[in-house]
Amino acid sequence: KNKCLLSDMPWKPVKHRFDFHSKHLLILNITYGALCSLSGSPFASLVWLTVLDLASNDIHFIQNDTFFGLNSLHFLDLRDNKLSLIKARTFSPLHNLTYLYLSHNDISYISADAFSGLFGLHSLYINSNSLTSLHGEMFQEMFSLKFLDVSDNLILITHFSGDEQTFQHIEHALLIIVDDYE
């Protein structure tokens, strides 16, 4: 069996101690590990968690219920993993999320409603992936978005021009697009 699930991490023998204090935990950093998949609401008991840093793991899959219960989360870092797609409503339980880092993965597809429910998102980093286009519906509920980085993807500037709906809901955002494909 591949031991890369959250339940397989080294603290499993002291699980009772982790659960006992979990309701007071504010920051959880599980970086540079061997996590490969997130499923089954593993963080549901961490109701006061504000920062979740899962950067630099081997995460290739996120199930829709993964972030259930994280009502206080403001910062989620998933950069430097192995994500290739973001499914519909993946982040929908995270109504208070303000910063989302998805950079430096291999994301080639993001569902049009992957970010549904992220009303307070301020900054979204989807740079350094394999995206070829962005759908206008993706940003419909992001009324607070001020910073969007899509640089270092396979998106051509021509994919944005003429598509007025793509960014109509983030008219005040700082948009970073680097066109390396001239």
N, C-alpha and C positions, 0 to 999 in steps of 0.2 A: 504494500500500500504506500502511495506517495504521501509523505507526512508534510503537507504544506497548508493545511487548514488551520484556522485560528484555534480550534479545539486541540490541535496537536502541538501547540507552542509549549515551550519549557515550563511555563508556570502552571500547567495542568495539575501537578501534585499539590499545589497550594491554592487550588481553585476556591475553596471555601473562604480563604482570607481575601482573595480578590473580590469575590461577590459581596462579602461583608462591608467592605469599604467603597464599593463601586458607586453607590448613590451619591458620594461626595467627590468623586473624581472629576476634575475639571479639564485636565490635559492628558491625552494618551498618545504616546509616541512609540510606534512599532515600525521603525525604519530599518533599512538594510537587513531585512530578514528573508525568510523563505516562504512567505505567504503566497499562495497561488490562486486562491479562490475565496470569495466572500459570499456567504449564503446563510440563511436561517436566522436572521436578526441577532447576530452575535453581540451587538452593543446595546440591546434593548434595556438593560438594567442601568445603563450609564446616563440617567436622565438629566444630569447637570453638566455633562461633558460639553465644553465649548470649543476645544481644539482636538482634532483627530488627524494625526500625521501617519500616513501609511506609505510614504514615499520610498522608492528604491527597494521594492520587493519584486516578486514574480507574479503579481496579480494579473490574471488574464481574463477573469470572469467576475462580474458583480451581479448577484441576483437582486430582483426588485425589492425584496423585504430586508435587505442588508442593513439599511439605515433607519429602520423602524425604531421609534422611541427616542431618537436623538433630537428632541425638540429644542434644545438649547445650543446646538452646534452652530458655530459661526465660521469656522475655518476647517476645510477638508482638503488635504493634500494627498493626491494619488499620482503625482508625477513620477517619472522613471519606473514605470511598471511595464506590463506586457499587454495592456488593454488594446483590443482591436476594434471593438464596437461598444457603443453606449446604447442600451435598450431603452424603450419607452418607460417613462416614469421612474427611472432608476433613482433619481434624487428627490422625488416628490415628497417624502416625509420631512425634508429639511427646510421647513418654511422660514427659519431664521438664519439660514446660511448667507454669509456675506462674501466669502472668498472661496473659490473653487479652482484648484490646480489640477489639470489633466494633461499638462505638457509632457513631452518626451516619452510618449507611449508609441503605439503603432496604430492609432485610431484612424480607421478609414471610413467609418460610418457612425453618425450620431442620429438617432431617431428624432423626428420633428418634435416630439413631445418628451424628450429625455429630460429637459429642464423644467417641465411643468411643475408649478407650485413654488418655484424659487423667486418669490415676489421681492425679496429684499437683497438679492444678489447684487453686490457692488462690483466685483472683479471676477472675470472668467478668463482663465488661461488655457487655451487649447492649441497653443503653438507647438511646433516641432512634432507633428504627427503626420499622417498620410491622407489628410482630408483633401478631397477634390472639389467640394462644394458645400455650401451652407444653405439650409432651408429657412425661409422667412418665418415660418411658424415656430421655429426654434426659440425665437426671442420675444414672442407675443406677451408673455407674462413677466418679462424682466424689466419692469418699470424703473427700478433703482440702478440698473447697470450703468456704470461710469467708465469702466475699463474693460476692453475686450482685445485680447491678443490672439490673432490667428496666423501670425508670421511663421515662416519655415514649414509650410504645408505645400500641397500640390495645387493650391487654389490659384487660378489665374485672375488677374484684375478684371478680365472680361466677364468672369462669372458673377461679378458684382454689378457691373454697369448694366443698366436696363432693368434690373430687378429691384424696383423701388420698395417692395415689401420686405426685403431681407432685413433692412435695418430701420424700418419706420418706427419701431417701438423703442429703439435705443438712440434716438436722435442726439442725446447729450453725451454719448459715450466717446471716449478716446479710443479710436480703432487703429490697431497696428496691423498693417498688411505690408509685407515685404515681397515684392515681385521679383523673384530670382530667375524667372523664366522668360526673359526678353529675347 
